[in-house]
Amino acid sequence: MSEPRVLVATPDFPPAVGGIQELTFQITTHLRRMSATVVTPASRGTWRDRGTEAQHVIRVGHVWLGRGASVALTLAAFPFIAMWKRPELVLCAHPLLAPSAALAARMLRVPLVGVVYGKEIPHRSRGMRALGRGADQVVAISTYTAELAAAAGVPRAKTTVIPVGVTLPPAAGPLAGGSRVVVVARLVDAYKGHDVLLKALVPVLAAVPDAHLDIVGDGPLAPGLRSLAVSLGVSHHVTFHGQLSDAGRDAVLDAASVFAMPSRLDEHGGGEGFGIVYLEAGARGLPVVAGNVGGATDAVVHGETGLLVDPTDPDAVAGAIVALLTDKDRARSMGEAGRRWAERHAWPTITARWEDLLLEVIDAHRRS
C-alpha cells in the first residue's frame, strides 16, 4: 500500500518567519510514513531557502489573508487533486482557513485535522466553530491552548495536546560567566513583556550592577521600548540588536547567562500559546525566566528548567533574574535540565507523535 497523502492548508509557511511557520515547516519536513503537499500564499524567497525540497508546495500568488484567503487556498488545492491522487487527509494549520478546509474535506470525503495555537483563538470564532463541527481531531500545542479551544466550542474529546518541538544545536556549551540577560522575540506583541523586562532591569541593576539586557528582534514596538529604556535610565545597559541571522541570534544566546521573556495574557485572554523560544534557550543550556500563565507553563518546568513568575510584576521578574545571576550553580543546573527537557522535544520526536495521530485518524476513517 502506498504511503498516505496529506494536504496541508496554511497561511503561515517559510520563508515567512514565526513560530507557526516553523511548526508547519518542521511537521511537513519530518514526516516519514506519509507525504505532504502544502498550499500556502506566495512569499518572498523560495522553498530552497530552508535547504530542502522534501515536500511539494503550491504557492498562491497575491492572496490577501482575509476572507478571500480561505477560498483562494482551497481552490489552489485542486491542481494537486487533479494532477496527483487525492489526499487521504486535510490538515488545516490555522483556524483562518477552517471553514473552507472543512468544506474541502467533505467534498473529498476525507477526514480533517485542525491545529490551534493560542492568541488567534479569541479572534477566529467562525473558524473555531468550523473545527468544532467538522474536524475529526484538533491538535492544541499546550494545555492552555486546549482550554481556549474548549471555551471556543471544540469538544475536549476531539482535542489532542502535542507540544511544539525544537531544533537542537550540536551540544550546549558551558554557561556564560557574565551577567547578560537575553530575550528573543519579535517586537510586535505587547504581551511578550519587553516593557516589564525593562522595568525589571532597574532593581536588577541595583543588585547586579554589571547586568546587561540583550533584546533580539524587531517590530513596531521598538521605538516605544527604546524610549522606555531611556526614561528608566537603563539605556546604557540595553542593546537592541534588531532582527539577526540565525548565527547572530545564537551568538547572543551563547554569551548570555539567563533567558527572560515574561509573557502575559493579552486583553482578549490570549497570549503565549507555548513559547518555542524557551525550549531553544534551554537547548543552549540557559536557565529561563517566564510568566506563570499561558503556554509557558508547559514549556518551562518551574524550579527545574527555569522560574515562572507573575509576568505583570517587574519586581517578581527582577527577583527571578537576580536569583539566577547570583547563584551560578543553580543557574547551571537549570540550564542542564533545560537541555534535557529540550531533547525530549526534538522535532523528530514531536513529529513522530503527529504522524501517529494523523495515521490513526486516516485508519479510523478507512474503517468507518
N, C-alpha and C positions, 0 to 999 in steps of 0.2 A: 504494500500500500504506500502511495506517495505521501510525502510529508504534508501536513495540513497547511493551508494558506490563510493568512490573516491580513485583512485590510484595515489599516490604521489611519483614521481621520484626525488631524491635529492642526491647530493654528500656531503651534509652538514647536519649532524644529530648527536645528542648526542650519546655516551659520548664525542665526539669531542666538543671543546669549541669555541664559537664565536657568533657574533650577528645573522648571518644567521641560524646557528644551533638552536639558541634559538627561533627565529621566527618560523621556521618549526616545532619544537617540540611543541611550545605553540599552534599554529594553529591546529595541528592534535590532540592535547590532549583536547582542549576545545570544539571541535565540539559536538553539542548536537542533531542536527537534521539530521545528516548523519554520516557515518562511514568511516574510512580511513585505507588503507594499505600503508605502507611506504616501498619503495625499495631504499636501500642505501648501500654503501660499508661497509664491516665489519670494526669494530674499536675496540680498547681496551675497555673492560668493556661490560656491557650489558644494555638492556632496563631497568632492575631493578635499575640501577644506579640513575635514576631520580625518582624512587619511584612510578612508575605507569606501568600498563600493559593495559592501556585503548585502545590502538590501536595495530594492528598487524604489525610486522616489519619483512621484508625479508632482511637479510644482505648477501651481495655478497662478498665472500672471495677473497682476493688477486687481487683487482681491481686497476689498475693504472689509475689515474684520468687525462687521456689524451683522445685521440680519442677513445680508446677502452672502456672507461668508459661508454660512451653513449650506445654502443652496448650491453655491459655486463649487464647494469642495465635494459635495455629494455628486454633482454632475460630473466632476472630474474623475470620479471613480469608474465611470462607465467604460472608458478606454481599457482600463485594467480588466474589467469583466468581459469585454468583448475580445481582447487580444489574448487573454490567458483564461484558464478555467476559473470559475467563480470562487471567491473565498469561502472558507468554512466558518469564519467568524469575523465580525466587525468590532474593532476596538476603537471606541470614542475616547480620545485622550484629553478632552476638555468639555465641560458642560455646555459651552457656547454652541457646540455642534451636535448636541444630543438630540434635538428634535428631528433633524434630517438623517442623522446616523441611525436613529431608531426606525425611521421610515425605510432607509436603505436595507437594514437588516430584515425588516418584514418583507420587502419586495424580493429579497434574495432567499428568504426562508432560512436564515442562519441566525445563530444567537448573537447577542450584543453584550459586550462588557464595557463599562464606563470607568473613568478614573476621576477622582476628585482630590483636591489639594488643600484648600483652606479658605483663603481670603476671597476667592471667586464665588463661593457657595451662596453667601447672602445676596449677591447681585445677579444670580442666574436662576431665578425661581422657575422660569419656564423650562430651562434645561434640566434642572433637578427633578421637576415633575416628570419629564420625559424619561429620565433614568429610573425614577421610582416605578413607573408603569412598565417601561419597555425593556430594561436591562435584565439579563439573566444573573449577572453579578456586577457589583460596583466595588472597585478597589479604592480604599482610602489609605493615604500614606502615613497616617498616625491615628491613635485612638481619639485624639481631639478632632481630627477631620471626620472620623466616623460619627462622632457625636453631632457635629454640624450637619452632616448628611442626613442623619436620622431626624433632626429637627426640621430639615427641609423636605421631608417626606419619603426618604429612601428607607425601605424596611431593613431593620438590622439583620434579618435572616439572610438577605442577599448581599450583605456588605462583608468584605474581607479586608483586613489590615495587612498591607505589605509595606514595610518602611522603604525609604529612599536608600540607595546604595552609594558607594564612594569608590573612586579610583585610588588605589593605594600607591604611594610613592615606594621606591625600592626598599627603603628602610627609614625608620625615624632616627635622626641624629640625636646627639646629646642636647638637652635643653639649654638654650642660650643663658648665659650667666648675668645678663644685664637686667634692666627694668623696663623693657619695652612691652607695651600692650598693643595688640593689633585687632582691628575689625575689618572684615572683608564683606562688603555688601554694596549694591548699587544705591546711590543717594536719590532714591525715588520714593520710597515708602517711609513715612514718618515713624511708623510703628517699629521700625528696626532699632530705634533707640539711640541714634547717634547724639541727639540732644541731651539725653540723660547721661550718656557716657562722657560728654564734655563737661557737664555739671559735676559729675563724679570725680573728674580729674582734679578739681580744686582740693578736696580732702585727701585724695591720693598723694598729691604733691606735698601736702603738709606732713605726711608720714614717710614718703619716699621721694625726696627732693629731685632725684635724677630720673624720675619716671618720664616716659615719653609715649605718646599715643600715635600710632600709625593708622591712618584711615585709607583703605584701598577701595576704590570705586568712585564713580562719578554720576552726576544726575542733577536735576533741577533744584535739589535741596542744598547743593554745595555752597552757593553764596550766603545763604542764611546761616549755615553751620560755621562758615569762616567768620562771619560777623559775631556769632555767639562766642566763638573761641576768643576773639579779641575783647569782647565785653567782659568776659570772665577772667581775663588776664592770663590765659593759659596758652595763647597762640604760639609762644616760643617753644612749647612742649608738645606741639601737634604738627604732624606732617600730613598734608592732603596729597596723596600720591596720584589721585585720579585713576582712570582705568589702566591697568597694567596688563602686559602679556602674562601667560601662564608662568613663564620662567621668572618674570619680575615679581609677580604675586608670591611665588614660592620662596624667593629670596627674602622678601619681607617677613613671611611667616617663619622662616628658619632663624631670623635674627630676633624673634620675639620670645618672651618668657610666658606670656598669658594671652589667650584669645578671649575677647569680651564682646558680646553683642546682646544687650539686654532688650530683646524684642518684647513688645507688649501687645495686648489686644487693641485693634483699631476701633473706631467709633461705631462700626457696623457689627462688631462681635467677631470679626475675622482676625487674622494675624498670621504668625508663623505656622505654616502647615506642618513642617517638620524641622527644617534647618540643616540642609546638607553641609553648610559651612562648619557646623560644629563637628561633624564627622571628619571633614577634611582637616580641620585643626588637630583633632585627636590623632589622625593618621600620621601627622608630622610630630607627634609627641608633645603637643601643647595642652595644658590644662585649660578648662573653659569656664567662663562666667556667662550665664544665660538667664533669661527671665523664667520665672516659675509658672508660666502659663503657656497655653497653646501646644503646638507640636514639639517644642523644645523639651518638654517633659518626657518625650520618647527618645529624643536624640541625645540627651545628656543624662547620665546616671548620677544623681545628686550624691555628693560625698565620695564618689568613686572616680568618675571621669571629669568632674567639674563641680561647680557650685551653682545652684538655682536660687535666685533671689527675686525680691519684688522689683520688677523692671521699671516701676514708676518712681522709685525711691533712690535718688542719687547717692545717699549715704549708705544704703544697703549695697548698692553696686560697688561703691568705693571700698567698703569693708571687705567684700569678697576679693577684689583685686589686690588690696594691701595684704590680705592674708596669704595669697599665693606668691606675691612678690617678695615677701619677707620670710616665708618658710619654704626654702628651696627643696628640701627633702619631700615635703608634702606635694609641692607642685610637680616634682619629677615623678613621684608615684602616680599622681593623677594622669600625667602625660603618658606614662607607660600603660596605664589601664585604658586610656583613650585610644591608644594604638591597637590594643587587643579588641576593644569594642568596635573600632573601625574595621578590623579584619573580619569580624562577624558580619559586617555589612558590605563586603566587597561585591562589586557589581555582578560577577559571575554567580555568586551565591544568591543574591537577590533576584536576578533574572531567572534562575532555576525555579524559584518559588512562583514567579509569574508564569513561567512555562507550564508548571504543574497545574496551576489554576486554569489556564486557557485550554489545556488539553482535557481537563476534567469537564469543562463546560461543553467543549466540542463533542466529547464522548457521550455526555448525558443527552445532548441534542440528537445525536445519531440514534440513540436507543429509544427516544421518545416517539 
